[in-house]
Amino acid sequence: MKILMYGTREDEKEAALAWAQKENVKVTFNDGPLTMETVDLLDGYDAVTTSQTAQFDDRLYEIVANKGIKQIAQRSAGFDMFDLDLATQHGLIISNVPSYSPNAIAEYAVTAAMNIIRNTEKIQRKVREHDFTWNKTIISKEMRSMTVAIIGTGRIGSITGRILNGFGAKVIGYDLYPNEDAKAFLTYTDTLEEVVRQADLISIHMPLTKDNTYMFNADLFAKMKDGVYIVNTARGGIVDTKALLDALNSGKVAAAALDTYENEAPYFPKDFRDKEIEDKVLLELIAREDVQVSQHIAFYTETAVMNLVEGGLNSAKEVVETGSCENRVN
């Protein structure tokens, strides 16, 4: 069996080679995404795994299927870059890796929350400037005095809630499908509006769908407490960034930590040190003291990378051998 691994990073290769040796499968690396320019590299392969970040070109589904490929194994939990209906129409199974290390993202979400609440970036900047004074610009709250809202209480959200509960915070949650185990450390509310009204800190942990795109919009921000903190380690499209900037400017939102951004695909995870960033909104986010931007990196631990690589390759192999796979999403 031969599998082509698109979008391969250097940090993935060791895990992929170990998997290939164990499974007696030939795995070939390509460092670019699966596009119209690279799709012909699939000739002669039995399966494919990808790490797509940009929207998948609609023309590719038919081309991939015509090459005899039966699946596309995405190496992430998110699969919103694929048109599942089109994939199904062309007989392609799309799979993801639904749980690769929820602890990694939860720990990062908590770290980001602590950074913006405790004004870590401002403090470090003052120290670099040799300003060692104490003043109101860097005074902070304590997590144990806060009410924290977890929006989406699946694997990642529930671990985040459990950690924050350990700090002594009051943890509340909202999910269309409540997690019974999470009720041990958080209290559910009936509506999204109710949970955000109560919260001092809101942490977002939902997949992006057509129904929740721009869920965090001007109307929802208006329902929040003044001075609320926002953490998004989920998907950028859940938050209307311009509405968030308005909320930051008005003081409705005190600070935000964004590991995802709605228009991140051209930039994350790429090196733009010698290139021009044309996205003025992204530049504004990066420049602001009240926003912590990171490059969709919350997942990025050694454990998570290994699990993502093995998860994608296992799904690709499973489809070739059985005609389906456990982690198919269509």
C-alpha positions as CSV (number, residue, x, y, z in Angstrom):
1,M,0.0,0.0,0.0
2,K,1.2,3.5,-0.9
3,I,0.0,6.6,0.9
4,L,0.8,10.2,-0.1
5,M,1.0,12.6,2.9
6,Y,0.3,16.2,1.8
7,G,1.2,19.2,3.9
8,T,3.9,17.3,5.8
9,R,5.9,19.3,8.3
10,E,9.3,18.3,9.6
11,D,7.9,17.6,13.0
12,E,5.5,15.0,11.6
13,K,8.1,12.9,9.7
14,E,9.5,10.9,12.6
15,A,6.0,9.7,13.7
16,A,5.0,8.9,10.1
17,L,8.1,6.9,9.3
18,A,7.7,4.9,12.5
19,W,4.1,4.2,11.6
20,A,5.0,3.2,8.1
21,Q,7.6,0.7,9.3
22,K,5.2,-0.8,11.9
23,E,2.4,-1.1,9.3
24,N,4.5,-2.1,6.4
25,V,3.1,0.7,4.3
26,K,5.0,3.1,2.0
27,V,4.4,6.7,3.0
28,T,5.6,9.5,0.8
29,F,5.9,13.1,2.0
30,N,4.9,16.3,0.2
31,D,5.2,19.6,2.0
32,G,2.5,21.4,0.1
33,P,-1.3,21.2,0.3
34,L,-3.5,19.1,-2.0
35,T,-4.3,21.6,-4.8
36,M,-5.0,21.7,-8.5
37,E,-1.2,22.1,-9.0
38,T,-0.3,19.1,-6.8
39,V,-3.1,16.6,-7.4
40,D,-1.3,14.7,-10.2
41,L,1.2,13.6,-7.6
42,L,-1.5,11.1,-6.5
43,D,-1.0,9.0,-9.6
44,G,0.0,5.5,-8.4
45,Y,-1.0,5.9,-4.8
46,D,-3.7,4.0,-2.9
47,A,-4.7,6.7,-0.3
48,V,-4.1,10.2,0.8
49,T,-3.8,12.1,4.0
50,T,-3.9,15.9,4.2
51,S,-3.4,18.8,6.6
52,Q,-5.5,21.4,4.7
53,T,-6.0,24.8,6.3
54,A,-7.5,26.7,3.3
55,Q,-10.8,25.8,1.7
56,F,-10.5,22.7,-0.5
57,D,-11.0,23.4,-4.2
58,D,-14.3,22.0,-5.4
59,R,-12.8,20.8,-8.6
60,L,-10.5,18.4,-6.8
61,Y,-13.2,15.9,-5.6
62,E,-13.8,14.5,-9.1
63,I,-10.2,14.5,-10.0
64,V,-9.1,12.6,-6.9
65,A,-11.9,10.1,-7.3
66,N,-11.0,9.5,-10.9
67,K,-7.5,8.6,-9.8
68,G,-9.0,5.7,-7.9
69,I,-8.7,7.3,-4.5
70,K,-11.6,6.5,-2.1
71,Q,-10.9,8.8,0.7
72,I,-9.2,12.0,2.1
73,A,-7.9,11.6,5.6
74,Q,-7.5,15.1,7.2
75,R,-5.0,15.3,10.0
76,S,-7.0,17.6,12.3
77,A,-10.3,17.6,14.2
78,G,-11.7,20.3,12.1
79,F,-13.0,19.4,8.6
80,D,-14.9,22.6,7.7
81,M,-12.5,23.1,4.7
82,F,-14.2,20.3,2.9
83,D,-17.6,20.2,1.1
84,L,-19.0,16.9,2.5
85,D,-21.9,16.8,0.0
86,L,-19.5,17.1,-2.9
87,A,-17.2,14.5,-1.5
88,T,-20.0,12.1,-1.0
89,Q,-21.3,12.8,-4.5
90,H,-17.9,11.6,-5.9
91,G,-17.7,8.6,-3.6
92,L,-14.9,10.1,-1.3
93,I,-14.8,9.4,2.4
94,I,-13.6,12.4,4.4
95,S,-12.2,11.5,7.8
96,N,-10.8,13.6,10.7
97,V,-8.9,12.9,13.9
98,P,-11.6,13.8,16.5
99,S,-9.5,13.4,19.6
100,Y,-5.7,13.6,19.4
101,S,-4.9,15.5,22.6
102,P,-7.7,17.5,24.1
103,N,-5.4,18.3,27.0
104,A,-3.0,20.2,24.7
105,I,-5.7,22.6,23.6
106,A,-7.3,22.9,27.0
107,E,-4.0,23.7,28.7
108,Y,-3.3,26.4,26.1
109,A,-6.8,27.9,26.5
110,V,-6.2,28.1,30.3
111,T,-2.7,29.6,29.8
112,A,-4.1,32.2,27.3
113,A,-6.8,33.1,29.8
114,M,-4.3,33.6,32.6
115,N,-2.1,35.7,30.4
116,I,-4.8,38.2,29.4
117,I,-6.3,38.3,32.9
118,R,-3.0,38.8,34.7
119,N,-1.7,41.3,32.0
120,T,1.4,39.2,31.4
121,E,2.3,40.8,28.1
122,K,1.9,44.3,29.5
123,I,4.0,43.4,32.5
124,Q,6.8,41.9,30.4
125,R,6.8,45.0,28.1
126,K,7.2,47.3,31.0
127,V,10.0,45.2,32.4
128,R,11.8,45.3,29.0
129,E,11.4,49.1,29.2
130,H,12.8,49.0,32.7
131,D,9.6,50.4,34.1
132,F,9.2,48.4,37.3
133,T,6.3,50.4,38.8
134,W,3.0,49.0,40.0
135,N,-0.1,50.8,38.6
136,K,-3.7,50.3,37.5
137,T,-2.8,49.4,33.9
138,I,-1.3,46.1,35.1
139,I,-3.5,45.3,38.1
140,S,-5.5,42.1,37.5
141,K,-8.3,39.9,38.7
142,E,-8.0,36.5,40.4
143,M,-9.4,33.5,38.6
144,R,-11.1,32.3,41.7
145,S,-13.2,35.4,41.8
146,M,-14.5,34.9,38.3
147,T,-17.4,33.2,36.6
148,V,-16.2,31.3,33.6
149,A,-18.4,30.2,30.7
150,I,-17.4,27.2,28.6
151,I,-19.1,27.3,25.2
152,G,-19.0,23.7,23.9
153,T,-18.4,21.1,26.6
154,G,-17.0,18.2,24.6
155,R,-13.6,16.7,25.2
156,I,-11.6,20.0,25.1
157,G,-14.2,22.2,26.7
158,S,-14.8,19.9,29.6
159,I,-11.1,19.6,30.3
160,T,-10.8,23.3,30.2
161,G,-13.7,23.7,32.6
162,R,-12.2,21.1,35.0
163,I,-8.9,22.9,35.1
164,L,-10.5,26.3,35.7
165,N,-12.7,24.8,38.4
166,G,-9.4,23.7,40.1
167,F,-8.4,27.4,40.3
168,G,-11.6,28.0,42.3
169,A,-13.6,29.7,39.5
170,K,-17.3,29.2,39.2
171,V,-17.7,27.4,35.9
172,I,-20.9,27.5,33.9
173,G,-21.5,26.0,30.4
174,Y,-23.6,25.9,27.3
175,D,-23.9,23.0,24.9
176,L,-26.7,21.7,22.7
177,Y,-25.7,18.3,24.0
178,P,-24.8,18.6,27.7
179,N,-21.9,16.4,28.9
180,E,-23.2,14.4,32.0
181,D,-19.6,14.0,33.3
182,A,-19.0,17.8,33.1
183,K,-21.9,18.4,35.5
184,A,-19.5,17.4,38.3
185,F,-17.7,20.7,38.0
186,L,-19.9,23.1,36.0
187,T,-23.5,24.2,35.8
188,Y,-25.3,24.3,32.5
189,T,-27.5,27.2,31.4
190,D,-30.4,26.8,29.0
191,T,-29.4,29.4,26.4
192,L,-26.2,30.9,25.0
193,E,-27.5,34.4,25.9
194,E,-28.0,33.4,29.6
195,V,-24.5,31.9,29.9
196,V,-22.7,35.0,28.4
197,R,-24.7,37.4,30.6
198,Q,-23.2,35.8,33.7
199,A,-19.6,35.3,32.5
200,D,-16.5,37.2,33.4
201,L,-14.5,35.0,31.1
202,I,-15.8,33.1,28.0
203,S,-13.8,30.2,26.5
204,I,-15.0,28.9,23.1
205,H,-14.7,25.2,22.3
206,M,-17.0,24.4,19.3
207,P,-16.4,23.1,15.8
208,L,-17.3,25.6,13.0
209,T,-20.6,24.8,11.3
210,K,-23.0,26.7,9.1
211,D,-25.2,27.3,12.1
212,N,-22.6,28.9,14.4
213,T,-20.7,31.0,11.9
214,Y,-20.4,34.5,13.5
215,M,-22.3,33.2,16.6
216,F,-20.2,35.8,18.5
217,N,-21.6,38.9,16.8
218,A,-22.5,42.4,17.8
219,D,-25.8,41.3,19.3
220,L,-24.2,38.7,21.5
221,F,-21.4,41.0,22.6
222,A,-24.0,43.5,23.7
223,K,-25.5,40.9,26.1
224,M,-22.2,40.4,27.9
225,K,-20.9,42.0,31.0
226,D,-18.7,45.1,30.6
227,G,-15.0,44.1,30.8
228,V,-15.5,40.4,29.8
229,Y,-12.5,38.4,28.6
230,I,-12.7,36.2,25.5
231,V,-10.6,33.1,24.6
232,N,-11.0,31.4,21.3
233,T,-9.0,28.2,20.6
234,A,-11.8,26.7,18.4
235,R,-12.4,28.2,15.0
236,G,-12.0,31.8,13.8
237,G,-15.3,31.9,11.9
238,I,-17.3,31.5,15.1
239,V,-16.3,35.1,16.0
240,D,-17.2,38.2,13.9
241,T,-13.8,39.9,14.2
242,K,-15.0,43.3,13.4
243,A,-17.7,43.1,16.0
244,L,-15.0,41.9,18.5
245,L,-12.9,44.9,17.7
246,D,-15.8,47.2,18.3
247,A,-16.4,45.5,21.6
248,L,-12.8,45.9,22.6
249,N,-12.9,49.6,21.6
250,S,-16.0,50.2,23.7
251,G,-14.7,48.4,26.8
252,K,-17.3,45.7,26.5
253,V,-14.5,43.2,26.1
254,A,-11.5,43.9,28.3
255,A,-9.1,41.6,26.4
256,A,-9.1,38.6,24.0
257,A,-6.9,35.7,23.3
258,L,-7.3,34.4,19.8
259,D,-5.5,31.2,18.6
260,T,-7.7,31.2,15.6
261,Y,-8.8,34.0,13.2
262,E,-11.5,33.9,10.6
263,N,-9.2,34.8,7.7
264,E,-6.1,32.9,8.9
265,A,-5.6,30.5,6.0
266,P,-3.2,32.7,3.9
267,Y,-1.0,33.3,6.9
268,F,-1.1,30.4,9.5
269,P,1.2,28.5,9.8
270,K,3.6,30.3,7.4
271,D,6.6,32.5,7.7
272,F,5.8,36.1,6.8
273,R,8.9,37.8,8.2
274,D,10.0,38.9,4.7
275,K,6.5,39.3,3.3
276,E,3.8,41.9,3.5
277,I,0.6,41.1,5.4
278,E,-2.2,42.6,3.4
279,D,-4.9,41.8,6.0
280,K,-5.4,45.0,7.9
281,V,-7.7,43.4,10.5
282,L,-5.1,40.8,11.3
283,L,-2.4,43.6,11.6
284,E,-4.7,45.5,14.0
285,L,-5.2,42.5,16.1
286,I,-1.5,41.8,16.4
287,A,-0.7,45.4,17.2
288,R,-3.2,45.7,20.0
289,E,-2.2,45.4,23.7
290,D,-5.5,44.0,24.6
291,V,-5.4,41.1,22.1
292,Q,-3.1,38.1,22.3
293,V,-2.9,36.5,18.8
294,S,-1.3,33.1,18.2
295,Q,-1.0,31.1,15.0
296,H,-3.5,28.3,15.6
297,I,-1.0,26.5,17.7
298,A,-2.9,25.4,20.8
299,F,-2.8,21.8,19.7
300,Y,1.0,21.8,19.1
301,T,2.6,19.3,21.5
302,E,4.7,16.3,20.8
303,T,1.8,14.0,21.9
304,A,-0.7,15.7,19.7
305,V,1.5,15.7,16.6
306,M,2.1,12.0,16.9
307,N,-1.6,11.2,17.4
308,L,-2.6,13.4,14.4
309,V,-0.1,11.7,12.1
310,E,-1.1,8.2,13.2
311,G,-4.8,9.0,13.2
312,G,-4.7,10.3,9.6
313,L,-2.6,7.4,8.3
314,N,-4.8,4.8,10.2
315,S,-8.0,6.2,8.6
316,A,-6.4,6.2,5.1
317,K,-5.3,2.6,5.5
318,E,-8.6,1.5,7.0
319,V,-10.6,2.8,4.0
320,V,-8.3,1.0,1.6
321,E,-8.6,-2.3,3.5
322,T,-12.3,-2.2,4.6
323,G,-14.1,0.4,2.4
324,S,-14.8,2.7,5.4
325,C,-13.3,4.0,8.6
326,E,-14.2,4.8,12.2
327,N,-13.5,8.5,11.9
328,R,-15.4,9.2,8.7
329,V,-17.5,12.5,8.8
330,N,-19.6,12.0,5.7
